Amino acid sequence: MTARRSKVGRRGQSLVEFAMVLPVLLAVLFGGIDFGGYFSSRLSVENGARMAVRAAAVDVCPTSGTGVTQAGNTVCWSSASSPASGTIEQVAISAAADAHILNTDCPDSDGIWPPSPSDLATLTPGTGCISIRYYYLNGSSQSLCANWSATNDEMTTQSSYPMATDCLIPAGSTGADIAQVVIGYNYLPLVPITWFSGAGLTTTSAETQLVLEQG
């Protein structure tokens, strides 16, 4: 009888120990899955930005009329939720396969570019954003000359850099412009683990620049 009680006691103790260890094992397991998913999304974001800026650099984009400041643009930029094939946004969304990137402008609440982790944390978890900007290159310095807004469905230009003469010009003897694509993403963890939360741990972004090559 004593031996039987001893076995039952050991079995009960083992169950208690297992119950104590199980949450830790699950946290490690799901934490590993979430970190893997996060870094997969991060690589997708970087790939999307790289491919999109390449498209922006080699495409001959309009500098006036439909496609720049009017609705119905179909050449380089698009405000559509499902951008047409060949647009910069479509290239970005397609290349960032493991990250759910939406055709929406990246948030910028503090006026500091590119967006901070706290800005990206305002995105709906599990979604991302795209921002396309153009810079006038003057020697070693560059100045923002235009940026595409999917929200407004137009290209916002700076008055000091006219389109076609100072902005969206290909590299040449008179100067050059730079295309910049920023893709941000707010990762949605599978399990809301406390230590895997917050802007610095769930958000990621990629910024890529190339000199315009249209000719």
C-alpha positions in Angstrom: 0.0 0.0 0.0 2.8 2.4 0.9 4.6 1.6 -2.4 1.4 2.3 -4.4 0.9 5.6 -2.6 4.5 6.5 -3.3 4.0 5.9 -7.1 0.8 7.9 -7.1 2.7 10.7 -5.3 5.5 10.7 -7.7 3.1 10.7 -10.6 1.2 13.7 -9.2 4.5 15.5 -8.6 5.5 14.9 -12.2 2.2 16.3 -13.4 2.7 19.4 -11.3 6.2 19.9 -12.6 5.0 19.4 -16.1 2.3 22.0 -15.6 4.9 24.4 -14.3 7.3 23.8 -17.2 4.7 23.7 -20.0 4.0 27.5 -20.1 7.8 28.2 -20.5 8.1 25.6 -23.2 5.1 27.1 -25.1 6.5 30.6 -24.7 9.8 29.5 -26.2 8.1 27.6 -29.0 5.7 30.3 -30.0 8.3 33.0 -29.4 10.6 31.2 -31.9 7.8 31.0 -34.4 7.0 34.7 -34.0 10.7 35.8 -34.3 11.0 33.7 -37.4 7.8 35.3 -38.9 9.1 38.7 -38.0 12.4 38.3 -39.7 10.7 36.7 -42.7 8.5 39.8 -43.0 11.6 42.0 -42.5 13.4 40.4 -45.4 10.2 40.7 -47.5 10.0 44.4 -46.7 13.7 44.9 -47.8 13.1 43.0 -51.0 10.0 45.0 -51.8 11.8 48.3 -51.3 14.7 47.2 -53.4 12.6 46.0 -56.3 10.3 49.0 -56.2 13.0 51.7 -56.2 14.6 49.9 -59.1 11.3 50.2 -61.0 11.1 53.9 -60.0 14.6 54.5 -61.3 14.2 53.0 -64.7 10.6 53.8 -65.6 9.9 56.9 -67.6 7.4 58.6 -65.3 5.2 61.6 -66.4 6.0 65.0 -65.1 2.6 66.6 -65.8 -1.0 65.8 -66.6 -2.8 62.5 -65.9 -0.6 60.3 -63.8 0.9 63.1 -61.7 -1.6 65.5 -60.3 -4.8 64.1 -61.7 -6.9 61.0 -60.9 -6.7 58.0 -63.2 -2.9 57.6 -63.0 -1.7 54.3 -64.4 1.9 54.9 -65.5 4.1 54.8 -62.4 1.9 55.6 -59.4 -1.5 54.4 -58.3 -3.9 55.1 -55.4 -5.8 51.8 -56.1 -6.0 49.2 -53.4 -4.9 46.7 -56.0 -2.4 48.7 -58.1 -2.2 48.0 -61.8 0.7 45.9 -63.1 3.8 47.9 -63.8 3.2 50.6 -61.2 5.8 51.1 -58.5 3.3 50.1 -55.8 2.4 46.9 -57.5 6.1 46.0 -57.8 6.5 46.7 -54.1 3.5 44.7 -53.0 4.3 41.8 -55.2 8.0 41.6 -54.1 7.2 41.9 -50.4 5.4 38.5 -50.6 5.5 37.5 -46.9 4.4 40.9 -45.7 0.9 42.2 -46.2 1.7 45.6 -47.7 -1.2 48.0 -48.4 -1.1 50.8 -50.9 -1.3 53.5 -48.2 1.1 56.3 -47.3 3.4 55.6 -44.4 2.5 57.7 -41.3 4.8 60.6 -40.2 3.6 62.3 -37.1 6.9 63.9 -36.0 8.1 65.3 -39.4 11.2 63.2 -39.2 11.8 60.9 -42.2 11.9 58.0 -42.6 9.0 57.0 -40.3 9.9 56.1 -36.7 8.9 52.8 -35.1 6.3 54.6 -33.1 4.8 55.9 -36.4 4.7 52.4 -37.9 3.2 51.1 -34.7 0.0 53.1 -35.6 -0.5 50.8 -38.7 -3.0 48.0 -38.3 -1.0 45.0 -37.0 -0.2 42.7 -39.9 -0.2 45.4 -42.5 2.4 47.7 -44.1 2.7 51.0 -46.1 4.5 52.4 -49.0 6.0 55.9 -49.6 7.6 57.1 -52.8 9.7 60.3 -52.8 12.0 62.1 -55.2 15.0 64.2 -54.3 16.9 66.8 -56.2 20.6 66.0 -56.1 22.9 69.0 -55.9 26.5 68.0 -55.4 26.7 66.1 -52.1 23.4 67.3 -50.8 19.8 66.3 -51.7 16.5 68.1 -51.2 13.0 66.7 -51.3 11.4 67.9 -54.6 8.2 65.7 -54.8 6.4 62.9 -53.1 3.6 60.7 -54.2 0.5 60.5 -52.0 -1.9 57.6 -52.4 -4.3 59.3 -50.0 -4.6 62.4 -52.2 -4.0 60.6 -55.4 -1.5 63.1 -56.6 2.2 64.1 -56.7 3.0 66.8 -54.1 5.8 69.0 -55.4 8.0 71.6 -53.8 7.7 75.0 -55.6 11.4 75.5 -55.6 12.0 72.4 -57.7 9.8 72.5 -60.8 8.8 69.1 -62.3 10.7 68.1 -65.5 13.4 70.7 -65.0 14.6 70.1 -61.4 12.4 67.1 -60.3 12.0 63.7 -61.9 14.9 64.3 -64.2 17.3 61.5 -65.3 21.0 61.5 -64.6 22.7 63.8 -67.1 25.3 66.6 -67.5 23.0 69.1 -65.8 22.3 67.1 -62.7 20.3 64.1 -61.4 17.5 63.1 -59.2 17.1 60.3 -56.7 14.1 58.0 -56.2 13.4 56.8 -52.7 11.0 54.0 -51.7 10.2 53.4 -48.0 8.2 50.4 -47.0 7.0 50.0 -43.4 5.4 47.1 -41.7 3.8 46.4 -38.3 4.1 42.7 -37.6 1.3 40.8 -35.9 2.6 38.2 -33.5 0.8 34.9 -33.3 0.8 35.0 -29.5 0.6 38.3 -27.5 3.7 37.6 -25.5 4.5 40.6 -23.3 8.2 40.6 -24.0 7.5 40.5 -27.8 5.5 43.7 -28.1 6.0 47.4 -28.6 7.0 49.5 -31.5 10.7 48.6 -31.4 10.1 44.8 -31.6 7.1 44.4 -34.0 7.8 47.1 -36.6 10.3 47.1 -39.4 11.0 49.3 -42.4 13.3 49.5 -45.4 14.5 52.6 -47.2 16.2 52.3 -50.6 17.4 55.0 -53.0 18.6 55.0 -56.6 19.5 57.7 -59.1 17.0 58.0 -61.9 18.2 56.3 -65.1 15.5 57.2 -67.6 16.9 58.4 -70.9 
